[in-house]
Every structure is written in structure tokens, then in C-alpha cells.
Amino acid sequence: MSNSTPWRKQRGLLLAVAAPSGAGKTTLCVQMTERFSRLRYAISYTTRRPREGEQDGEHYHFVDTGRFDEMIKAGDFLEWAEVHGNFYGTPKAEVNQMRDEGIDVLLDLDVQGVATIKEMGVDGVFCLILPPSFDELRARLTSRGKDTEDEIDRRMTIAVKEVARIDLFDYVIINDDLEESSRTLESVIRAAHARRTGLDEDWFRRTF
């Protein structure tokens, strides 16, 4: 997708994607950044420790709890939440700067984060990725071999609560087939760009 589209407003799209753990959100989001040159992640802040291969400033901004608390008090986050015992926050200034430069911003959030952003009245497109069923979700969590049974039970309990907030979302994608789900999410992004509200009104009046 090119920047040379005079009919579009300069401000970039905000795409917020949420899903229960194990639904396939990360894979789908990575695919979208590969297909849309103007779609980029907003790099979140987190208090969790880096995992193997993760680089500070590339995957996350890794900070301690004290620094995170300072940023909360300063109002630096568009949204923040505690997830599985760690804190995550989306930097407000970075998101606004990217959008002002015409960059589409991808937010990989939990449902709590989506609720916070919507309560603030932030304009965006909100998409929920779901597994075909809770049974399939448990099977996926079990097969990846990363979590204990207690942790899987906890993630399943959270998933039930997340699915109950389906009303927060504009689009819901059931990730039964990865290729099909990928095409659907791509269509959501393209449709968002085709919204009437995305037209540059000055260009439209000059042209038509």
C-alpha cells in the first residue's frame, strides 16, 4: 500500500487486535505487517523480563515497575494493563506521532486494553480473533507445551471473560484455518481504508 494516495487523509489508521492466548493473534498480526508496508507495530512498554531473542526497543521497551509507575502517573500510556502478573502499556506519544506521519498503527492488545481505548473515544478498527471453540483453544495451549495445567486452566478462565466482551469489537474472525483468517483480516484493513471518513475532503471537492 503506497503513501502516494492523494485521496486519503494523512492521519494513519489505528488497528487494535485482541484474542485469547493461543488463538493465533500474533501470527496473523505479523502477516499483516508483511503485507501492508504502512502498517507497523507500536512498541509497548512492559515490566516482564525479555525472552530469548527479544531486543529492547525492537520487541518491547523493557522497564522496571518503578519506571512503569512513573509513566502511568505522567499519563504517558494510551492504555495499560496487568497481564499474567506483568504490566504492559501502549505509549501515547509514539502512537500519535506515527499516525500523524500517515503510518497505520497496529496494537496487539488484550480485551482490557481495547476496553480502555474505546472508553477514551479513540478512533480505530477493533478486531477480535477467536479459536473455533474452547475445546480447540485448550488443545492448542496444551500442544505448544509451554504452560502447566494450572496455567492452562487460568488462561482458559481468562478466555471465557474475554469472549464475553465481544460487544467491544467491530469484527470477529474465527481462526479455524490460518490462510482464510489471514485473508479475512487483510480484507478488514482494506475495507477500513475505503471508509468514506478516510477521504481527504479537500481532494474530493477539487476532483469531483
Phi and psi restraints in degrees (value plus and minus 20) as a CYANA .aco file:
   2 SER   PHI    -110.4   -70.4
   2 SER   PSI     136.4   176.4
   3 ASN   PHI     -99.7   -59.7
   3 ASN   PSI     -34.0     6.0
   4 SER   PHI    -108.4   -68.4
   4 SER   PSI      39.4    79.4
   5 THR   PHI    -140.1  -100.1
   5 THR   PSI      70.0   110.0
   6 PRO   PHI     -85.8   -45.8
   6 PRO   PSI     -36.7     3.3
   7 TRP   PHI    -102.8   -62.8
   7 TRP   PSI     -27.4    12.6
   8 ARG   PHI    -117.4   -77.4
   8 ARG   PSI     126.9   166.9
   9 LYS   PHI     -81.6   -41.6
   9 LYS   PSI     132.8   172.8
  10 GLN   PHI     -87.9   -47.9
  10 GLN   PSI     -55.9   -15.9
  11 ARG   PHI     -87.2   -47.2
  11 ARG   PSI     114.3   154.3
  12 GLY   PHI     -97.0   -57.0
  12 GLY   PSI     142.1   182.1
  13 LEU   PHI     -97.5   -57.5
  13 LEU   PSI     127.3   167.3
  14 LEU   PHI    -130.5   -90.5
  14 LEU   PSI      99.1   139.1
  15 LEU   PHI    -133.4   -93.4
  15 LEU   PSI      94.6   134.6
  16 ALA   PHI    -126.4   -86.4
  16 ALA   PSI     102.0   142.0
  17 VAL   PHI    -140.0  -100.0
  17 VAL   PSI     110.1   150.1
  18 ALA   PHI    -150.1  -110.1
  18 ALA   PSI     140.7   180.7
  19 ALA   PHI    -191.2  -151.2
  19 ALA   PSI     132.8   172.8
  20 PRO   PHI     -83.1   -43.1
  20 PRO   PSI     130.3   170.3
  21 SER   PHI     -78.0   -38.0
  21 SER   PSI     106.5   146.5
  22 GLY   PHI      79.6   119.6
  22 GLY   PSI     -20.6    19.4
  23 ALA   PHI    -103.1   -63.1
  23 ALA   PSI     -33.5     6.5
  24 GLY   PHI      82.2   122.2
  24 GLY   PSI      -4.0    36.0
  25 LYS   PHI     -80.9   -40.9
  25 LYS   PSI     -66.6   -26.6
  26 THR   PHI     -81.0   -41.0
  26 THR   PSI     -64.6   -24.6
  27 THR   PHI     -80.1   -40.1
  27 THR   PSI     -64.7   -24.7
  28 LEU   PHI     -85.5   -45.5
  28 LEU   PSI     -61.3   -21.3
  29 CYS   PHI     -85.5   -45.5
  29 CYS   PSI     -61.5   -21.5
  30 VAL   PHI     -80.9   -40.9
  30 VAL   PSI     -62.0   -22.0
  31 GLN   PHI     -80.9   -40.9
  31 GLN   PSI     -57.8   -17.8
  32 MET   PHI     -87.5   -47.5
  32 MET   PSI     -57.8   -17.8
  33 THR   PHI     -88.9   -48.9
  33 THR   PSI     -44.4    -4.4
  34 GLU   PHI     -99.0   -59.0
  34 GLU   PSI     -47.1    -7.1
  35 ARG   PHI    -110.2   -70.2
  35 ARG   PSI     -47.4    -7.4
  36 PHE   PHI    -136.6   -96.6
  36 PHE   PSI      91.8   131.8
  37 SER   PHI     -86.7   -46.7
  37 SER   PSI     -44.1    -4.1
  38 ARG   PHI    -113.0   -73.0
  38 ARG   PSI     -20.8    19.2
  39 LEU   PHI    -116.7   -76.7
  39 LEU   PSI      99.8   139.8
  40 ARG   PHI    -155.9  -115.9
  40 ARG   PSI     131.1   171.1
  41 TYR   PHI     -90.6   -50.6
  41 TYR   PSI     121.7   161.7
  42 ALA   PHI    -104.8   -64.8
  42 ALA   PSI     105.9   145.9
  43 ILE   PHI    -100.0   -60.0
  43 ILE   PSI      96.5   136.5
  44 SER   PHI    -100.8   -60.8
  44 SER   PSI     140.3   180.3
  45 TYR   PHI    -116.1   -76.1
  45 TYR   PSI     124.1   164.1
  46 THR   PHI    -168.1  -128.1
  46 THR   PSI     132.9   172.9
  47 THR   PHI    -116.0   -76.0
  47 THR   PSI     -23.5    16.5
  48 ARG   PHI     -96.7   -56.7
  48 ARG   PSI     140.9   180.9
  49 ARG   PHI     -96.8   -56.8
  49 ARG   PSI     127.2   167.2
  50 PRO   PHI     -82.2   -42.2
  50 PRO   PSI     120.1   160.1
  51 ARG   PHI    -106.7   -66.7
  51 ARG   PSI     148.4   188.4
  52 GLU   PHI     -76.7   -36.7
  52 GLU   PSI     107.5   147.5
  53 GLY   PHI      70.9   110.9
  53 GLY   PSI     -31.9     8.1
  54 GLU   PHI    -101.0   -61.0
  54 GLU   PSI     117.9   157.9
  55 GLN   PHI    -135.2   -95.2
  55 GLN   PSI     116.6   156.6
  56 ASP   PHI     -84.6   -44.6
  56 ASP   PSI     112.5   152.5
  57 GLY   PHI      66.4   106.4
  57 GLY   PSI     -29.3    10.7
  58 GLU   PHI    -130.0   -90.0
  58 GLU   PSI     -70.4   -30.4
  59 HIS   PHI    -114.7   -74.7
  59 HIS   PSI     -65.0   -25.0
  60 TYR   PHI    -168.6  -128.6
  60 TYR   PSI     144.2   184.2
  61 HIS   PHI    -114.6   -74.6
  61 HIS   PSI      90.9   130.9
  62 PHE   PHI    -110.3   -70.3
  62 PHE   PSI      99.9   139.9
  63 VAL   PHI    -153.3  -113.3
  63 VAL   PSI     144.2   184.2
  64 ASP   PHI    -106.3   -66.3
  64 ASP   PSI     152.2   192.2
  65 THR   PHI     -82.6   -42.6
  65 THR   PSI     -57.0   -17.0
  66 GLY   PHI     -81.0   -41.0
  66 GLY   PSI     -66.3   -26.3
  67 ARG   PHI     -84.7   -44.7
  67 ARG   PSI     -59.9   -19.9
  68 PHE   PHI     -82.2   -42.2
  68 PHE   PSI     -63.5   -23.5
  69 ASP   PHI     -81.0   -41.0
  69 ASP   PSI     -59.5   -19.5
  70 GLU   PHI     -81.3   -41.3
  70 GLU   PSI     -60.4   -20.4
  71 MET   PHI     -89.3   -49.3
  71 MET   PSI     -55.9   -15.9
  72 ILE   PHI     -81.1   -41.1
  72 ILE   PSI     -68.4   -28.4
  73 LYS   PHI     -83.7   -43.7
  73 LYS   PSI     -51.3   -11.3
  74 ALA   PHI    -101.6   -61.6
  74 ALA   PSI     -25.4    14.6
  75 GLY   PHI      51.7    91.7
  75 GLY   PSI      11.5    51.5
  76 ASP   PHI    -100.8   -60.8
  76 ASP   PSI     -31.9     8.1
  77 PHE   PHI    -123.7   -83.7
  77 PHE   PSI     118.0   158.0
  78 LEU   PHI     -88.4   -48.4
  78 LEU   PSI     -58.4   -18.4
  79 GLU   PHI    -178.1  -138.1
  79 GLU   PSI     134.6   174.6
  80 TRP   PHI    -168.9  -128.9
  80 TRP   PSI     136.3   176.3
  81 ALA   PHI    -178.7  -138.7
  81 ALA   PSI     138.7   178.7
  82 GLU   PHI    -117.0   -77.0
  82 GLU   PSI     104.7   144.7
  83 VAL   PHI    -150.5  -110.5
  83 VAL   PSI      98.3   138.3
  84 HIS   PHI      32.8    72.8
  84 HIS   PSI      19.8    59.8
  85 GLY   PHI      66.0   106.0
  85 GLY   PSI     -20.8    19.2
  86 ASN   PHI    -140.9  -100.9
  86 ASN   PSI     138.6   178.6
  87 PHE   PHI    -124.0   -84.0
  87 PHE   PSI     121.4   161.4
  88 TYR   PHI    -153.1  -113.1
  88 TYR   PSI     121.2   161.2
  89 GLY   PHI    -165.0  -125.0
  89 GLY   PSI     123.7   163.7
  90 THR   PHI    -118.4   -78.4
  90 THR   PSI      99.7   139.7
  91 PRO   PHI     -90.2   -50.2
  91 PRO   PSI     100.9   140.9
  92 LYS   PHI     -82.9   -42.9
  92 LYS   PSI     -67.0   -27.0
  93 ALA   PHI     -82.8   -42.8
  93 ALA   PSI     -61.4   -21.4
  94 GLU   PHI     -84.2   -44.2
  94 GLU   PSI     -63.8   -23.8
  95 VAL   PHI     -82.9   -42.9
  95 VAL   PSI     -66.9   -26.9
  96 ASN   PHI     -83.9   -43.9
  96 ASN   PSI     -60.4   -20.4
  97 GLN   PHI     -83.9   -43.9
  97 GLN   PSI     -64.4   -24.4
  98 MET   PHI     -81.7   -41.7
  98 MET   PSI     -64.8   -24.8
  99 ARG   PHI     -87.0   -47.0
  99 ARG   PSI     -58.5   -18.5
 100 ASP   PHI     -83.7   -43.7
 100 ASP   PSI     -47.1    -7.1
 101 GLU   PHI    -106.2   -66.2
 101 GLU   PSI     -15.6    24.4
 102 GLY   PHI      64.3   104.3
 102 GLY   PSI      -6.9    33.1
 103 ILE   PHI    -109.8   -69.8
 103 ILE   PSI     114.5   154.5
 104 ASP   PHI     -99.8   -59.8
 104 ASP   PSI     109.6   149.6
 105 VAL   PHI    -124.8   -84.8
 105 VAL   PSI     108.1   148.1
 106 LEU   PHI    -122.6   -82.6
 106 LEU   PSI     102.2   142.2
 107 LEU   PHI    -129.5   -89.5
 107 LEU   PSI     100.5   140.5
 108 ASP   PHI    -116.2   -76.2
 108 ASP   PSI      80.3   120.3
 109 LEU   PHI    -141.4  -101.4
 109 LEU   PSI     147.8   187.8
 110 ASP   PHI    -115.0   -75.0
 110 ASP   PSI     152.7   192.7
 111 VAL   PHI     -83.2   -43.2
 111 VAL   PSI     -54.8   -14.8
 112 GLN   PHI     -80.4   -40.4
 112 GLN   PSI     -60.3   -20.3
 113 GLY   PHI     -86.0   -46.0
 113 GLY   PSI     -60.2   -20.2
 114 VAL   PHI     -81.4   -41.4
 114 VAL   PSI     -63.7   -23.7
 115 ALA   PHI     -79.9   -39.9
 115 ALA   PSI     -61.8   -21.8
 116 THR   PHI     -83.1   -43.1
 116 THR   PSI     -66.3   -26.3
 117 ILE   PHI     -83.4   -43.4
 117 ILE   PSI     -61.4   -21.4
 118 LYS   PHI     -87.2   -47.2
 118 LYS   PSI     -56.5   -16.5
 119 GLU   PHI     -83.4   -43.4
 119 GLU   PSI     -49.3    -9.3
 120 MET   PHI     -99.7   -59.7
 120 MET   PSI     -29.0    11.0
 121 GLY   PHI      59.0    99.0
 121 GLY   PSI       0.0    40.0
 122 VAL   PHI     -90.4   -50.4
 122 VAL   PSI     112.6   152.6
 123 ASP   PHI     -98.5   -58.5
 123 ASP   PSI     119.6   159.6
 124 GLY   PHI     159.5   199.5
 124 GLY   PSI    -199.0  -159.0
 125 VAL   PHI    -135.0   -95.0
 125 VAL   PSI     107.5   147.5
 126 PHE   PHI    -137.1   -97.1
 126 PHE   PSI     101.2   141.2
 127 CYS   PHI    -147.1  -107.1
 127 CYS   PSI     113.3   153.3
 128 LEU   PHI    -129.6   -89.6
 128 LEU   PSI     106.3   146.3
 129 ILE   PHI    -119.6   -79.6
 129 ILE   PSI     108.4   148.4
 130 LEU   PHI    -146.4  -106.4
 130 LEU   PSI     131.4   171.4
 131 PRO   PHI     -96.4   -56.4
 131 PRO   PSI     148.0   188.0
 132 PRO   PHI     -83.1   -43.1
 132 PRO   PSI     -47.2    -7.2
 133 SER   PHI    -185.1  -145.1
 133 SER   PSI     147.0   187.0
 134 PHE   PHI     -87.8   -47.8
 134 PHE   PSI     -53.7   -13.7
 135 ASP   PHI     -81.9   -41.9
 135 ASP   PSI     -62.0   -22.0
 136 GLU   PHI     -87.1   -47.1
 136 GLU   PSI     -57.0   -17.0
 137 LEU   PHI     -82.4   -42.4
 137 LEU   PSI     -65.4   -25.4
 138 ARG   PHI     -82.1   -42.1
 138 ARG   PSI     -60.2   -20.2
 139 ALA   PHI     -82.2   -42.2
 139 ALA   PSI     -60.0   -20.0
 140 ARG   PHI     -86.8   -46.8
 140 ARG   PSI     -63.4   -23.4
 141 LEU   PHI     -83.5   -43.5
 141 LEU   PSI     -57.5   -17.5
 142 THR   PHI     -90.3   -50.3
 142 THR   PSI     -61.9   -21.9
 143 SER   PHI     -89.7   -49.7
 143 SER   PSI     -46.4    -6.4
 144 ARG   PHI     -97.1   -57.1
 144 ARG   PSI     -33.8     6.2
 145 GLY   PHI      46.5    86.5
 145 GLY   PSI       4.3    44.3
 146 LYS   PHI    -117.8   -77.8
 146 LYS   PSI     -41.3    -1.3
 147 ASP   PHI    -142.1  -102.1
 147 ASP   PSI     131.1   171.1
 148 THR   PHI     -94.5   -54.5
 148 THR   PSI     148.9   188.9
 149 GLU   PHI     -82.4   -42.4
 149 GLU   PSI     -58.6   -18.6
 150 ASP   PHI     -83.4   -43.4
 150 ASP   PSI     -60.2   -20.2
 151 GLU   PHI     -87.8   -47.8
 151 GLU   PSI     -59.3   -19.3
 152 ILE   PHI     -82.9   -42.9
 152 ILE   PSI     -63.2   -23.2
 153 ASP   PHI     -79.7   -39.7
 153 ASP   PSI     -60.0   -20.0
 154 ARG   PHI     -87.1   -47.1
 154 ARG   PSI     -61.6   -21.6
 155 ARG   PHI     -85.9   -45.9
 155 ARG   PSI     -55.4   -15.4
 156 MET   PHI     -87.3   -47.3
 156 MET   PSI     -60.4   -20.4
 157 THR   PHI     -81.3   -41.3
 157 THR   PSI     -62.8   -22.8
 158 ILE   PHI     -84.6   -44.6
 158 ILE   PSI     -58.9   -18.9
 159 ALA   PHI     -80.7   -40.7
 159 ALA   PSI     -60.7   -20.7
 160 VAL   PHI     -79.7   -39.7
 160 VAL   PSI     -62.7   -22.7
 161 LYS   PHI     -87.5   -47.5
 161 LYS   PSI     -57.1   -17.1
 162 GLU   PHI     -87.7   -47.7
 162 GLU   PSI     -64.0   -24.0
 163 VAL   PHI     -82.1   -42.1
 163 VAL   PSI     -51.4   -11.4
 164 ALA   PHI     -84.7   -44.7
 164 ALA   PSI     -37.1     2.9
 165 ARG   PHI    -119.1   -79.1
 165 ARG   PSI      12.6    52.6
 166 ILE   PHI     -79.9   -39.9
 166 ILE   PSI     -43.6    -3.6
 167 ASP   PHI     -84.3   -44.3
 167 ASP   PSI     -35.6     4.4
 168 LEU   PHI     -96.0   -56.0
 168 LEU   PSI     -34.1     5.9
 169 PHE   PHI    -129.9   -89.9
 169 PHE   PSI     127.8   167.8
 170 ASP   PHI    -102.1   -62.1
 170 ASP   PSI     -54.8   -14.8
 171 TYR   PHI    -153.9  -113.9
 171 TYR   PSI     125.3   165.3
 172 VAL   PHI    -148.3  -108.3
 172 VAL   PSI     106.1   146.1
 173 ILE   PHI    -136.6   -96.6
 173 ILE   PSI     101.3   141.3
 174 ILE   PHI    -108.0   -68.0
 174 ILE   PSI      90.7   130.7
 175 ASN   PHI    -106.8   -66.8
 175 ASN   PSI      55.7    95.7
 176 ASP   PHI    -111.7   -71.7
 176 ASP   PSI     -60.9   -20.9
 177 ASP   PHI    -142.5  -102.5
 177 ASP   PSI      98.5   138.5
 178 LEU   PHI     -79.9   -39.9
 178 LEU   PSI     -63.8   -23.8
 179 GLU   PHI     -83.0   -43.0
 179 GLU   PSI     -64.2   -24.2
 180 GLU   PHI     -86.0   -46.0
 180 GLU   PSI     -62.0   -22.0
 181 SER   PHI     -83.5   -43.5
 181 SER   PSI     -57.5   -17.5
 182 SER   PHI     -83.8   -43.8
 182 SER   PSI     -63.7   -23.7
 183 ARG   PHI     -83.3   -43.3
 183 ARG   PSI     -58.1   -18.1
 184 THR   PHI     -85.7   -45.7
 184 THR   PSI     -65.6   -25.6
 185 LEU   PHI     -84.2   -44.2
 185 LEU   PSI     -58.2   -18.2
 186 GLU   PHI     -80.7   -40.7
 186 GLU   PSI     -60.9   -20.9
 187 SER   PHI     -84.8   -44.8
 187 SER   PSI     -56.9   -16.9
 188 VAL   PHI     -79.8   -39.8
 188 VAL   PSI     -65.3   -25.3
 189 ILE   PHI     -85.1   -45.1
 189 ILE   PSI     -64.7   -24.7
 190 ARG   PHI     -84.5   -44.5
 190 ARG   PSI     -59.0   -19.0
 191 ALA   PHI     -84.9   -44.9
 191 ALA   PSI     -58.1   -18.1
 192 ALA   PHI     -82.4   -42.4
 192 ALA   PSI     -57.5   -17.5
 193 HIS   PHI     -90.8   -50.8
 193 HIS   PSI     -41.3    -1.3
 194 ALA   PHI    -111.1   -71.1
 194 ALA   PSI     -17.4    22.6
 195 ARG   PHI     -81.6   -41.6
 195 ARG   PSI     124.0   164.0
 196 ARG   PHI     -78.1   -38.1
 196 ARG   PSI     -56.5   -16.5
 197 THR   PHI     -87.2   -47.2
 197 THR   PSI     -32.2     7.8
 198 GLY   PHI    -109.1   -69.1
 198 GLY   PSI     -24.8    15.2
 199 LEU   PHI     -94.1   -54.1
 199 LEU   PSI     123.3   163.3
 200 ASP   PHI     -98.7   -58.7
 200 ASP   PSI      91.5   131.5
 201 GLU   PHI     -84.4   -44.4
 201 GLU   PSI     -55.7   -15.7
 202 ASP   PHI     -83.9   -43.9
 202 ASP   PSI     -64.3   -24.3
 203 TRP   PHI     -81.5   -41.5
 203 TRP   PSI     -62.2   -22.2
 204 PHE   PHI     -82.6   -42.6
 204 PHE   PSI     -64.2   -24.2
 205 ARG   PHI     -86.7   -46.7
 205 ARG   PSI     -57.2   -17.2
 206 ARG   PHI     -88.0   -48.0
 206 ARG   PSI     -52.9   -12.9
 207 THR   PHI    -110.1   -70.1
 207 THR   PSI     -56.3   -16.3
